[in-house]
Amino acid sequence: MATEQELSDFLQNIEKRAFKRTVYAVRDEDAALDIVQDAMIRLAQRYGDRPAAELPLLFQRILSNATMDWFRHQKVRNAVMRNFSEFESSESDDDFDLLEHLSTQDSAGTDAESADAAVARVQTLQLIEEEIARLPARQREAFLMRYWEEMDVAETAVAMGCSEGSVKTHCSRAVHALAKALQAKGISL
């Protein structure tokens, strides 16, 4: 079994190489730092009691999985945000809130919309809400926590009382089910 000193020495020796490798993969220093730190924490928490000789392979596997998780998260987040970006106004507004924009009607300002557009918007929102309500409870819970509440996988797993892998599975299934259901109703996201 690795001692605390052996684990600490291993992590200290590997951190720079792991960071460089991850920066090359994700091309974002902040994200790379987060990924490496998460991988180190996972190694220490879950495998700190393993023999020192096993630590390098375990860490590489954890780091690879964490990097792939980051890419999956980015892919889903980009898809969700790309789909909702069509609702944004062309003006640069840092305080833009999609839900607020869609739920309020401003008939006095420059954002005034025709009655047809307002009805279509309300109907689209209603269809989305109905389809979210039709999701199985765990998928709906994971989807709302991850994408509406913007909780990360770990926070969602704790809140739901399940593993991070289960959260990812529930979210993936929810996204695919919603996309399929909405496309069947003529809403292309």
N, C-alpha and C positions, 0 to 999 in steps of 0.2 A: 504494500500500500504506500502511496506517495505521501510524504510528509507535507506539512504546510509550506515548509521552506522549499521543497522540491517543486511543488505546484507554483509557488511564487516565482522561483527562478525560471521555470519553464515559460510561464506567461510573460515574464520580463524579456526573455530571449526571443520569443516569437512575435511580440507585439508589432515591431516595425515591419517585419516581412509580411505579416498578416495584413497590416494596414495598407502597404504598397499594393499587395495582390488585390485587395478589395477595391482600392481606388482605381486600379486599372480596369476592374470588372464593371464597377458602377459609375465611374467617371464623376463622382461627387464626393468631395472630401468629408463633408459633414455626415452624409449617409454612411460612408465607409467607416468612419469612426464609430458611429452607432452600431453598425453591424458587428465590428470587431469586439466592441465592448460587450454587446449582448452574447456573442459567442464565448467570450472569456467567462462571463458570469455563469452561463449555462454549464460550461465545463467544470467550473469550481463547485457549483451547486449540485450537479447531478453525477459527476464522475470524479470528484476530488478524492474519493476513497479507492480509486483504481491504482494499479502499480504505475510508477513513473514511466516505464517503458511504453505503456499504452497511451499516454497522454498525447503524443504528437498525432497519431492517426485519429484518435477521437476528436481532437481539436480541429483537424482539417475537415473531417466530416461535418462537424457542427458549423464551421465557418462556411462551407459550401452550401449547406442547407439554409443557413441564415441569409446568404447572398441570393439564393434562388427564391426564398420567401420574399425578399425585398423586391425582386423583379416581378414576382406575381402580384404583390401589393401595388406596385407602380402601374402594372398593366390594367388591373381592375380599376384603380383610382383614376387613371387617365381615361379609360373608357367611360366611366360614370361621369366624370367632369366634362369630357368631350360631348357626351350626349346632352348634358344640361346646359352647355355653354351657348347653345342656340337661343336660349331664353334671355341671355344677358343683353344689355343695351350696348350700342356701339360706342357710347361715351365711356371714358375711363373712370370707373367708380370703385375705389378700393373698399367701400363699405357695402358693396352689392351683396344682397342676400336673396338667393333664388326663391326660397319659400315665401319670403315677404313680398317679393316682386310678383310672384304668381298668385298670391292670395289677396292682394289689395288691388283695387282698381282706382286709377288716378284719372278722373275725367276732366280735371281742370288744367293739367300740365301738358308738356310736350309728349308725354308718354301715352296720351289718350289713344284708345284703340276703338276700332269699330265694334259695333254690337256683335257682329258675326265672329270677330276675332276673340272677343271677351267670352262669348258662349263656348267657342271651340276650346279656349284655354281652360275654362272651368270644367268642361266635359273631359278633357285630357287628364286634368288633375284628379277628377273623380274616378276615372278608369284606373289610373295608377294606384290610387288609394285602395280601390276595390281589389286589385290584383295583389297588392301587398297584404291585404287582409285575408286573402285566400291562401297565402303561403302557409305551410305547416308552422306551428307555433315556434319551434326552435329555429327554423330558417328565418322567419320573420324577426324574431328577437335578435339573432346574430346580424342580419342585414341592417336593421335599424340602428343597432349599437355601433356597427362599424362605419356605415356610410352616412347616417343622419346625425349620430352623436359624435362621430369621428373619433371613436375609441380605438386604440390599437388592439392587435390580436390578443396580447397578454391580458390587458384590462378586460376585454370582452370575455375571455376564458374564465377569469376570476368571477366576473359578474354572473356568468351563466353556470358556473360550477362544472365546467368541462375542460377538456384539453384544448390547447391551441390548434391542434390538428382538426378537432371537431368543429371549432369555430370556422376555420378555413373551408372545410367541407360544406358546412351549412351555408356560408356566404356564397360559395361558388354555385351551389344548387339553387339558391334563391335568385341570384343574378340571371342564371340561365332560364329558370322558370319564368321570371318576370319578362325577360326579353322575348321569349317564345309566346307568352300570353299576349303581350302588347302588340307584337308583330301580327298575331292572328287577328287582332282588332284594328289593324291598319295604322298602328302607331309605330313609326320607325325611329329607333333611338340611335 
